[in-house]
Amino acid sequence: MSVVPQYRISEVAELFGVSDDTVRRWVDADHLRAQRDLSGRLVVDGSVLAGFARSQARSTPDPSGIGCSARNRFVGLVTEVLSDEVMSQVELQCGRQRVVSLMSTEAVRELGLEPGVQAVAVVKSTTVVVETPGERE
């Protein structure tokens, strides 16, 4: 059985893209439960952090208005399109995440994809690779 990791305040801040002070305010306001580790540092249990992350998740409304079985939909803005005669690389900024797609240049033209256009990246879960970080302290 594995041990659920604990995250220091600075690590929580990095994961959420906020300052350490913001995380401390969440703790002080009882939005996020933290405790002291053996070294006296304020830490958040990984399972508590997972629940908090889920409660804070806010999706950008999907502008496509279509039904789809894919649950992993990321609304974003096209930031770059690199094309040759046959294939294109399209980069989207979806919140804090960068998503890159390879598609035909014909599809890029049909969809009108160019920097500044809003688009939705759809990822089927059967092709998502999940990795974990190396050894933690």
N, C-alpha and C positions, 0 to 999 in steps of 0.2 A: 504494500500500500504506500502511495507516495504522500509526501508531506506538502500541504498547500503552502506556497510561498507567502512571505510577507513583503510588503513594498514600503520603502521609505517615502516620506512626504515628497522629496524631490523626484522620485521615480513616478509617483502618482501624477505629479504636475506635468512631467514630460509625456506620459501616456495620454493625458487629457488636453495637452496644449495650453496649459494655464500656468500661472505663477505658483510658487510654493506658498505664498501668502493666501492665494485663493483657496488652496487645499486646506490650509489651516483654518480659514473662515468656515469652510464646509464642516470641518471637524467641530469647531467651536459652536456652530449652529445646530449640531446633531444631525446634519444631513449625511454625514459619513462617520462611521464608527472606527476609532483608532485606539491603540493601546501602546504602552511602552514596552520595548524589547529588553533583553537582558543588559544591553548597553545603555539603556535609558533613552534610546531614540524613539520618536513617535513613528509607529508603523501601522499599516492597514493590512489585515488578513486578505489574501487573494480571493477567497470566496465572498467576502464582504464587498471587495472592490468590484467583482464581477456583477453582483446584484446592483450596486450603485451605477455601474456603467450601463447596464440594461435599462435602469429607470431614467437615465439621462439621455438615452438615445432619441434623437429627433431626426427623422428623415425629411429631406427636401421633397415637397410634393412632386409627384411624377406628372410631368406635363403631357405625356403621350396619350392618356385617356383610353388605353387598351387593356384588355385582360391578358394576363400572362402567367404561366405556371412557375416561372423563375422568381424566387424570393429575393435574390441578391441583385437589387437594382440600385444603381448609384447615379443620381442626377448631378450633372456637372456642366462645366463650360469647356468647350474645345479650346485648347491653348496652342496646339501646334499640329500641322498636317505636313508630312513628308511623303511625296508621291513620286513614283516613276510611271512608266506606261501601264504596268500591270497591277502593282501592289502599292499600298499606302500604309503608313504608320500614323495613327491618330492618337493624340494625347489629350486626356481630359483631366481637369482638376475638379474633383468631387469632394467638396469640403476640404479637409486637410490631406486627403488622399489623392495621389496621382495614379490614373488608370491609363494603360497603353493598350491599344488594340491594333492588330494587323488585319487589313481587309483589302478587298480589291479596290483599285482606283475608280472603277465603274460605280461601286457602292458609295464611295466618297462623293462623287459627282451627283448621283441620284438623291442622296440625303442632304446635299448642300453643306457638307461639313467643312468649316473653315474657322479659324480663330475667332472667338466671340460668340459662336453659335451654341445654344443650350442643347444638350444631348443626354441620353440615358445609357449608361453602360450596364449591360445585363450579363451576369455570370451564372452559369449553371453549376450547382454545387458539386457535381460529379467531376469537375475539372479544377477544383480549388485545392491547392497544396497548402497544408498547415505545417508550420515549423515552430519549434520552441527555441528559446535562447540557450546558449551553452550553460555551463555550471554557474550557479549563483553563489554569492558569498554566504 
